[in-house]
Amino acid sequence: MNRSSDSRCGCRSEHIPTAVKIKGFSGEDATPALEGADVVLISAGVARKPGMDRSDLFNVNAGIVKNLVQQVAKTCPKACIGIITNPVNTTVAIAAEVLKKAGVYDKNKLFGVTTLDIIRSNTFVAELKGKQPGEVEVPVIGGHSGVTILPLLSQVPGVSFTEQEVADLTKRIQNAGTEVVEAKAGGGSATLSMGQAAARFGLSLVRALQGEQGVVECAYVEGDGQYARFFSQPLLLGKNGVEERKSIGTLSAFEQNALEGMLDTLKKDIALGEEFVNK
């Protein structure tokens, strides 16, 4: 769901020769698009521009996400929902509170899509170590902005890093979104790579809903509260959304320090979303 798109996109997509039937919708009322949906991906909202921070995004995007999730709760309450709209650390909390107020919240069916952090990590590691990106899979935990993004480089099989490489790679992954915004000089944010990331997560979720076994993706979900109410971690996906929240494993000293250092920021981001709905 992206309110900046219109039905003409659907019309163009109908010309692509696949077995999937595509329809496009437009307008403030999303009901026709939501009827019968099993998966809803929400990307509507403003994108970052140079000089914008998370609070700027929040001021516009919070209301958009709240409105769309209210419509999801009414029209397809059992659907799995993937939140792409930034700031994800906060908009997922908004979605959860809206669904809770509607009496339809299922924490196994609400996801913050953080896949962009994974594909960036895979790309950067592959470049550094002379590997193909498809040979690398970096788990990324925490949240989806700045210091809350924590790539677990110590868990990448068959690859080793110096302490300096770990520090530099982590910083580059955390700041990759800002790098793109500045490079586009006001022309938008990471649209192409985000599209690929959204497609990867959406297709993985659909495969799991259809019964495929062993589908694992990292995403930002409500867990047991060990670190924060919402936390990105590896998930085993299944027919009902999250089948298992997998352990983040053993962390290096660098990663453990980074994890402990991010939690206050992450918890404040979450509280902002909760307060927006419950004020």
BAZASE-151623 format. One record per atom (N, C-alpha, C): y, x, z; residue in one letter. Coordinates in steps of 0.02 Angstrom, whole numbers, padded with zeros to 5 digits, always signed. Layout:
YXZA
...
***
This chain:
-00059+00042+00000M
+00000+00000+00000M
+00062+00044+00000M
+00101+00037-00052N
+00163+00077-00057N
+00216+00033-00087N
+00266+00014-00047R
+00315-00035-00070R
+00360-00009-00126R
+00359+00058-00137S
+00400+00084-00191S
+00366+00077-00259S
+00302+00059-00258S
+00266+00047-00320S
+00275-00026-00340S
+00252-00044-00399D
+00256-00113-00419D
+00195-00131-00461D
+00192-00193-00484S
+00133-00216-00520S
+00122-00179-00585S
+00174-00146-00612R
+00165-00109-00674R
+00117-00051-00666R
+00114-00022-00606C
+00066+00031-00594C
-00005+00005-00602C
-00017-00055-00575G
-00082-00086-00582G
-00099-00100-00654G
-00049-00122-00692C
-00060-00135-00763C
-00082-00072-00799C
-00049-00016-00786R
-00068+00047-00818R
-00137+00068-00796R
-00154+00058-00732S
-00219+00078-00707S
-00275+00038-00738S
-00260-00024-00758E
-00311-00066-00789E
-00336-00037-00855E
-00298+00009-00884H
-00317+00039-00948H
-00365+00098-00940H
-00378+00119-00878I
-00424+00175-00866I
-00495+00149-00868I
-00540+00181-00909P
-00608+00155-00920P
-00655+00171-00862P
-00653+00131-00809T
-00700+00137-00754T
-00730+00069-00739T
-00782+00070-00698A
-00815+00007-00679A
-00775-00030-00625A
-00724+00002-00598V
-00683-00028-00545V
-00627-00069-00575V
-00621-00132-00554K
-00568-00175-00578K
-00506-00165-00534K
-00450-00150-00565I
-00388-00134-00529I
-00336-00188-00541I
-00303-00208-00488K
-00248-00255-00493K
-00186-00227-00458K
-00128-00242-00484G
-00066-00221-00453G
-00028-00279-00425G
+00005-00268-00368F
+00044-00320-00336F
+00112-00293-00317F
+00160-00336-00309S
+00227-00315-00287S
+00257-00369-00243S
+00310-00351-00208G
+00344-00400-00165G
+00333-00386-00092G
+00373-00418-00050E
+00370-00408+00022E
+00306-00437+00053E
+00279-00491+00023D
+00219-00522+00050D
+00158-00487+00021D
+00122-00450+00064A
+00064-00412+00041A
+00000-00453+00043A
+00003-00516+00062T
-00057-00557+00070T
-00103-00556+00009T
-00078-00566-00052P
-00123-00566-00110P
-00161-00501-00118P
-00130-00445-00101A
-00163-00380-00107A
-00213-00368-00052A
-00204-00400+00005L
-00246-00388+00064L
-00307-00433+00068L
-00306-00489+00035E
-00360-00537+00042E
-00428-00506+00022E
-00475-00507+00069G
-00542-00481+00057G
-00548-00406+00060G
-00495-00371+00080A
-00497-00298+00081A
-00542-00271+00137A
-00581-00220+00120D
-00621-00184+00170D
-00586-00120+00193D
-00544-00092+00149V
-00507-00030+00164V
-00435-00040+00143V
-00388-00024+00187V
-00317-00028+00173V
-00286+00041+00187V
-00256+00072+00137L
-00220+00135+00145L
-00145+00120+00140L
-00108+00139+00190I
-00036+00124+00193I
+00003+00189+00184I
+00039+00193+00128S
+00081+00251+00115S
+00155+00232+00108S
+00171+00169+00119A
+00240+00145+00110A
+00287+00179+00158A
+00348+00191+00134G
+00399+00221+00177G
+00440+00273+00139G
+00490+00300+00172V
+00531+00352+00141V
+00497+00419+00150V
+00508+00463+00101A
+00481+00531+00106A
+00534+00577+00135A
+00511+00634+00159R
+00557+00683+00187R
+00602+00714+00134R
+00662+00729+00155K
+00710+00766+00113K
+00736+00825+00154K
+00765+00875+00122P
+00790+00932+00160P
+00837+00911+00216P
+00827+00940+00274G
+00869+00924+00332G
+00845+00867+00374G
+00797+00828+00348M
+00771+00771+00387M
+00720+00796+00438M
+00720+00765+00496D
+00668+00780+00545D
+00628+00717+00557D
+00580+00721+00604R
+00535+00665+00616R
+00571+00603+00639R
+00625+00612+00677S
+00661+00553+00702S
+00694+00515+00644S
+00716+00552+00593D
+00745+00519+00534D
+00693+00476+00499D
+00633+00504+00491L
+00579+00466+00460L
+00560+00406+00502L
+00555+00417+00567F
+00535+00363+00613F
+00583+00304+00608F
+00647+00317+00606N
+00696+00263+00607N
+00687+00214+00549N
+00661+00237+00493V
+00650+00194+00435V
+00578+00170+00431V
+00531+00216+00440N
+00461+00201+00426N
+00426+00161+00480N
+00451+00164+00542A
+00419+00127+00596A
+00416+00053+00582A
+00472+00024+00560G
+00475-00047+00546G
+00432-00067+00487G
+00428-00023+00437I
+00387-00036+00377I
+00314-00040+00397I
+00291+00009+00435V
+00220+00009+00456V
+00205-00051+00500V
+00249-00067+00547K
+00238-00124+00591K
+00230-00188+00550K
+00273-00199+00502N
+00271-00259+00461N
+00206-00263+00421N
+00186-00208+00389L
+00126-00209+00348L
+00063-00219+00390L
+00060-00186+00448V
+00001-00193+00491V
-00004-00264+00519V
+00052-00296+00533Q
+00051-00366+00553Q
+00018-00409+00499Q
+00033-00394+00437Q
+00003-00432+00382Q
-00072-00417+00375Q
-00091-00354+00387V
-00162-00336+00386V
-00198-00374+00441V
-00169-00375+00501A
-00201-00409+00558A
-00213-00483+00543A
-00168-00513+00506K
-00174-00584+00490K
-00222-00598+00433K
-00222-00554+00382T
-00258-00569+00320T
-00327-00538+00316T
-00334-00475+00339C
-00400-00441+00336C
-00411-00402+00400C
-00418-00436+00456P
-00419-00403+00522P
-00478-00355+00532P
-00530-00361+00492K
-00588-00318+00501K
-00587-00257+00455K
-00534-00249+00417A
-00529-00193+00370A
-00518-00127+00407A
-00543-00073+00377C
-00526-00006+00400C
-00456+00011+00374C
-00414+00039+00416I
-00345+00053+00397I
-00332+00127+00401I
-00306+00155+00347G
-00286+00226+00345G
-00211+00230+00341G
-00180+00260+00391I
-00107+00267+00393I
-00087+00335+00364I
-00050+00334+00309I
-00025+00394+00277I
+00049+00404+00291I
+00084+00350+00303T
+00156+00351+00314T
+00175+00395+00374T
+00220+00442+00362N
+00244+00486+00416N
+00300+00454+00457N
+00308+00475+00520P
+00268+00526+00555P
+00203+00497+00582P
+00147+00522+00555V
+00081+00494+00571V
+00067+00495+00646V
+00088+00548+00681N
+00077+00551+00753N
+00102+00488+00788N
+00154+00458+00761T
+00186+00400+00791T
+00167+00335+00757T
+00161+00334+00691T
+00147+00271+00656T
+00077+00245+00670T
+00030+00289+00685V
-00037+00265+00703V
-00034+00229+00771V
+00006+00254+00817A
+00014+00220+00881A
+00047+00152+00872A
+00095+00148+00826I
+00126+00083+00810I
+00073+00035+00784I
+00032+00058+00737A
-00019+00014+00708A
-00068-00010+00762A
-00088+00034+00806A
-00135+00016+00859A
-00106-00038+00904A
-00044-00031+00924E
-00013-00080+00968E
-00003-00147+00934E
+00013-00146+00869V
+00020-00209+00831V
-00048-00245+00828V
-00100-00208+00812L
-00167-00237+00808L
-00190-00263+00876L
-00173-00226+00929K
-00192-00246+00996K
-00158-00312+01015K
-00093-00318+00999K
-00057-00380+01013K
-00087-00439+00975K
-00114-00425+00916A
-00144-00479+00875A
-00216-00493+00897A
-00243-00454+00943G
-00310-00464+00968G
-00365-00442+00920G
-00349-00395+00874V
-00398-00375+00824V
-00407-00299+00821V
-00385-00264+00873Y
-00388-00190+00870Y
-00459-00165+00880Y
-00481-00123+00834D
-00545-00088+00838D
-00530-00014+00826D
-00536+00026+00878K
-00516+00096+00872K
-00560+00136+00824K
-00616+00108+00805N
-00660+00141+00757N
-00639+00127+00685N
-00588+00085+00675K
-00567+00066+00608K
-00494+00083+00593K
-00462+00121+00636L
-00393+00142+00624L
-00390+00218+00620L
-00362+00243+00565F
-00361+00315+00552F
-00291+00338+00532F
-00271+00394+00559G
-00214+00430+00531G
-00241+00480+00481G
-00219+00476+00419V
-00247+00518+00367V
-00214+00587+00369V
-00251+00636+00393T
-00226+00704+00400T
-00259+00751+00350T
-00292+00724+00300T
-00330+00763+00252T
-00288+00815+00216T
-00223+00802+00208L
-00180+00850+00175L
-00180+00917+00212L
-00184+00915+00278D
-00187+00978+00316D
-00251+01016+00300D
-00306+00980+00289I
-00370+01013+00274I
-00368+01044+00205I
-00344+01007+00154I
-00346+01036+00087I
-00296+01094+00080I
-00241+01091+00116R
-00195+01148+00116R
-00229+01209+00149R
-00262+01197+00205S
-00296+01252+00240S
-00349+01283+00196S
-00389+01240+00163N
-00441+01265+00118N
-00411+01308+00063N
-00357+01284+00034T
-00324+01320-00021T
-00297+01387+00001T
-00262+01388+00057F
-00230+01450+00081F
-00283+01502+00101F
-00337+01480+00134V
-00390+01526+00153V
-00425+01554+00092V
-00439+01510+00043A
-00473+01532-00018A
-00430+01584-00055A
-00365+01572-00058E
-00320+01620-00091E
-00322+01687-00056E
-00319+01686+00010L
-00316+01748+00049L
-00381+01788+00044L
-00437+01753+00043K
-00502+01786+00046K
-00538+01790-00021K
-00505+01769-00075G
-00535+01776-00141G
-00595+01730-00152G
-00593+01670-00123K
-00647+01622-00131K
-00623+01562-00171K
-00671+01522-00195Q
-00654+01458-00226Q
-00638+01408-00170Q
-00587+01365-00180P
-00570+01316-00127P
-00629+01272-00107P
-00674+01258-00155G
-00731+01216-00140G
-00782+01249-00094G
-00775+01315-00086E
-00821+01352-00042E
-00796+01355+00030E
-00736+01330+00041V
-00704+01336+00107V
-00691+01266+00136V
-00706+01257+00199E
-00689+01195+00234E
-00664+01213+00304E
-00599+01202+00314V
-00567+01219+00378V
-00557+01156+00419V
-00588+01149+00477P
-00572+01092+00520P
-00502+01099+00547P
-00465+01044+00548V
-00396+01045+00574V
-00391+00990+00627V
-00370+01008+00686I
-00368+00961+00742I
-00296+00951+00765I
-00288+00902+00811G
-00223+00891+00843G
-00186+00832+00814G
-00131+00846+00780G
-00091+00793+00749G
-00075+00809+00677G
-00018+00784+00653H
-00003+00792+00581H
+00070+00811+00571H
+00097+00853+00615S
+00164+00879+00604S
+00174+00942+00646S
+00206+00992+00616G
+00226+01051+00652G
+00172+01082+00695G
+00190+01098+00757V
+00143+01134+00801V
+00082+01093+00820V
+00084+01027+00808T
+00025+00986+00825T
-00031+00995+00774T
-00017+01027+00718I
-00069+01041+00667I
-00103+01107+00687I
-00168+01104+00701L
-00203+01165+00723L
-00266+01176+00681L
-00262+01222+00632P
-00322+01239+00593P
-00368+01284+00634P
-00432+01267+00636L
-00480+01306+00674L
-00510+01360+00629L
-00472+01413+00619L
-00492+01466+00573L
-00552+01504+00599L
-00562+01503+00665S
-00620+01538+00694S
-00686+01504+00676S
-00682+01442+00650Q
-00743+01405+00635Q
-00759+01402+00560Q
-00723+01441+00520V
-00737+01443+00448V
-00795+01491+00437V
-00852+01466+00413P
-00911+01510+00405P
-00902+01562+00350P
-00928+01622+00364G
-00928+01674+00314G
-00862+01708+00302G
-00812+01695+00344V
-00745+01723+00335V
-00720+01749+00403V
-00689+01807+00402S
-00659+01833+00463S
-00585+01848+00450S
-00546+01846+00503F
-00474+01856+00498F
-00450+01905+00551F
-00398+01942+00534T
-00364+01982+00585T
-00320+01935+00627T
-00298+01959+00685E
-00254+01918+00726E
-00190+01900+00689E
-00164+01947+00650Q
-00103+01934+00612Q
-00114+01882+00558Q
-00172+01885+00525E
-00188+01835+00474E
-00192+01766+00505E
-00223+01761+00563V
-00228+01696+00597V
-00159+01669+00613V
-00117+01710+00641A
-00049+01688+00659A
-00010+01667+00597A
-00014+01707+00544D
+00024+01692+00483D
-00002+01629+00448D
-00069+01624+00443L
-00098+01565+00410L
-00083+01501+00448L
-00089+01504+00513T
-00076+01444+00554T
-00004+01421+00544T
+00042+01468+00546K
+00113+01450+00536K
+00124+01422+00466K
+00092+01452+00415R
+00102+01427+00347R
+00075+01356+00339R
+00016+01343+00368I
-00013+01276+00364I
+00031+01225+00400I
+00056+01244+00458Q
+00099+01198+00496Q
+00165+01183+00460Q
+00190+01231+00423N
+00255+01223+00389N
+00249+01207+00315N
+00189+01194+00291A
+00179+01184+00219A
+00218+01124+00193A
+00223+01071+00232G
+00261+01012+00209G
+00334+01028+00200G
+00362+01065+00248T
+00433+01085+00243T
+00444+01130+00182T
+00396+01174+00169E
+00399+01218+00111E
+00406+01179+00046E
+00367+01125+00040V
+00369+01083-00021V
+00435+01046-00025V
+00457+01017+00031V
+00520+00979+00031V
+00578+01024+00009V
+00580+01085+00035E
+00634+01130+00017E
+00629+01153-00055E
+00567+01163-00080A
+00558+01185-00149A
+00579+01131-00198A
+00570+01067-00179K
+00590+01012-00223K
+00664+00994-00216K
+00697+01026-00169A
+00770+01022-00163A
+00797+00950-00165A
+00767+00907-00124G
+00791+00838-00121G
+00755+00792-00168G
+00709+00819-00208G
+00674+00777-00257G
+00612+00743-00230G
+00599+00749-00164G
+00542+00715-00135G
+00501+00762-00092G
+00441+00740-00075S
+00396+00779-00032S
+00332+00791-00070S
+00278+00805-00033A
+00215+00824-00065A
+00178+00763-00091A
+00194+00742-00152T
+00164+00681-00178T
+00096+00693-00212T
+00090+00745-00253L
+00028+00756-00290L
-00028+00777-00243L
-00016+00826-00200S
-00068+00848-00154S
-00084+00793-00104S
-00034+00753-00083M
-00047+00697-00038M
-00090+00645-00072M
-00077+00633-00136G
-00119+00585-00173G
-00191+00607-00175G
-00202+00672-00187Q
-00270+00698-00188Q
-00302+00692-00119Q
-00264+00706-00067A
-00290+00701+00001A
-00308+00629+00019A
-00265+00582+00001A
-00278+00512+00015A
-00340+00488-00023A
-00347+00510-00085A
-00405+00491-00125A
-00469+00519-00093A
-00467+00581-00072R
-00526+00611-00041R
-00546+00572+00021R
-00498+00557+00065F
-00516+00521+00126F
-00540+00450+00110F
-00505+00416+00066G
-00524+00348+00048G
-00593+00344+00018G
-00610+00390-00026L
-00676+00390-00058L
-00730+00408-00007L
-00716+00454+00038S
-00764+00471+00091S
-00778+00410+00135S
-00725+00374+00153L
-00733+00315+00194L
-00774+00261+00158L
-00760+00251+00095V
-00797+00201+00056V
-00871+00220+00051V
-00885+00284+00039R
-00955+00306+00035R
-00992+00291+00101R
-00958+00304+00157A
-00989+00291+00222A
-00999+00217+00234A
-00949+00176+00215L
-00955+00103+00223L
-01013+00076+00182L
-01027+00109+00126Q
-01082+00087+00083Q
-01150+00113+00105Q
-01151+00151+00159G
-01214+00173+00188G
-01233+00245+00178G
-01191+00284+00144E
-01207+00355+00135E
-01207+00390+00203E
-01257+00432+00214Q
-01263+00466+00278Q
-01228+00534+00277Q
-01207+00557+00335G
-01181+00624+00342G
-01111+00636+00316G
-01070+00583+00309V
-01002+00591+00285V
-00957+00610+00343V
-00928+00669+00340V
-00885+00694+00394V
-00816+00711+00367V
-00764+00685+00399E
-00695+00701+00382E
-00656+00708+00448E
-00605+00750+00448C
-00558+00752+00504C
-00506+00697+00494C
-00490+00662+00547A
-00436+00612+00545A
-00410+00602+00616A
-00353+00570+00619Y
-00316+00559+00682Y
-00334+00490+00709Y
-00372+00488+00763V
-00398+00425+00789V
-00392+00423+00865V
-00401+00362+00892E
-00404+00356+00964E
-00472+00377+00988E
-00474+00421+01037G
-00537+00445+01063G
-00545+00430+01137G
-00571+00479+01173D
-00584+00469+01245D
-00525+00492+01288D
-00471+00514+01256G
-00412+00533+01294G
-00415+00602+01325G
-00464+00642+01306Q
-00471+00709+01336Q
-00408+00751+01324Q
-00380+00745+01265Y
-00320+00785+01248Y
-00258+00741+01244Y
-00263+00687+01209A
-00209+00637+01202A
-00242+00572+01180A
-00206+00517+01185R
-00235+00453+01165R
-00260+00456+01093R
-00219+00484+01048F
-00239+00493+00979F
-00244+00568+00965F
-00295+00587+00926F
-00308+00658+00915F
-00348+00665+00851F
-00329+00713+00810S
-00366+00725+00748S
-00425+00771+00763S
-00484+00752+00740Q
-00544+00790+00752Q
-00596+00772+00699Q
-00650+00810+00693P
-00702+00792+00645P
-00736+00726+00665P
-00747+00683+00616L
-00777+00618+00628L
-00837+00608+00582L
-00890+00582+00610L
-00945+00558+00568L
-00930+00486+00552L
-00922+00471+00487L
-00905+00404+00465L
-00968+00364+00451L
-00964+00298+00461G
-01022+00255+00451G
-01002+00186+00426G
-01048+00139+00431K
-01037+00071+00404K
-00983+00033+00442K
-00966+00054+00502N
-00915+00020+00541N
-00855+00064+00556N
-00844+00113+00512G
-00787+00158+00522G
-00810+00222+00555G
-00784+00237+00615V
-00804+00297+00651V
-00872+00284+00683V
-00921+00325+00665E
-00987+00320+00696E
-00992+00367+00755E
-00960+00425+00749E
-00962+00475+00803E
-00900+00519+00800E
-00870+00529+00858R
-00816+00579+00864R
-00848+00645+00882R
-00847+00692+00836K
-00883+00754+00846K
-00843+00803+00888K
-00877+00847+00921S
-00844+00897+00963S
-00801+00944+00920S
-00747+00968+00950I
-00705+01016+00913I
-00734+01087+00919I
-00788+01094+00957G
-00822+01159+00961G
-00786+01208+01006G
-00809+01270+01002T
-00780+01324+01043T
-00719+01353+01007T
-00664+01357+01042L
-00602+01382+01013L
-00591+01456+01031L
-00556+01491+00987S
-00534+01559+01003S
-00478+01555+01055S
-00461+01612+01084A
-00407+01613+01133A
-00341+01590+01101A
-00328+01611+01039F
-00268+01590+01004F
-00266+01515+00996F
-00323+01486+00975E
-00327+01414+00963E
-00321+01375+01028E
-00351+01400+01081Q
-00347+01365+01146Q
-00275+01364+01171Q
-00240+01419+01164N
-00170+01421+01184N
-00127+01374+01142N
-00141+01373+01077A
-00103+01328+01032A
-00117+01255+01049A
-00180+01240+01065L
-00198+01171+01084L
-00160+01150+01147L
-00162+01191+01197E
-00128+01174+01259E
-00053+01168+01250E
-00025+01209+01205G
+00046+01209+01194G
+00072+01150+01154G
+00027+01117+01116M
+00049+01061+01074M
+00048+00994+01109M
+00011+00989+01163L
-00006+00922+01190L
+00055+00883+01214L
+00103+00915+01244D
+00163+00878+01266D
+00199+00847+01206D
+00205+00885+01152T
+00238+00859+01092T
+00199+00800+01064T
+00133+00807+01060L
+00091+00754+01032L
+00095+00691+01075L
+00092+00698+01140K
+00095+00640+01184K
+00163+00604+01180K
+00216+00642+01172K
+00283+00612+01163K
+00287+00573+01098K
+00257+00601+01045D
+00256+00566+00980D
+00220+00499+00986D
+00163+00500+01021I
+00123+00439+01031I
+00162+00388+01072I
+00192+00410+01126A
+00230+00365+01170A
+00287+00331+01132A
+00318+00367+01086L
+00372+00339+01046L
+00348+00279+01006L
+00289+00284+00977G
+00261+00229+00938G
+00242+00170+00982G
+00212+00184+01040E
+00193+00130+01086E
+00255+00092+01110E
+00307+00129+01127E
+00368+00098+01152E
+00403+00057+01098E
+00398+00078+01035F
+00430+00042+00981F
+00403-00030+00975F
+00338-00037+00986V
+00308-00104+00980V
+00316-00144+01044V
+00314-00110+01101N
+00312-00145+01165N
+00379-00153+01200N
+00433-00128+01169K
+00499-00132+01201K
+00523-00204+01207K
***
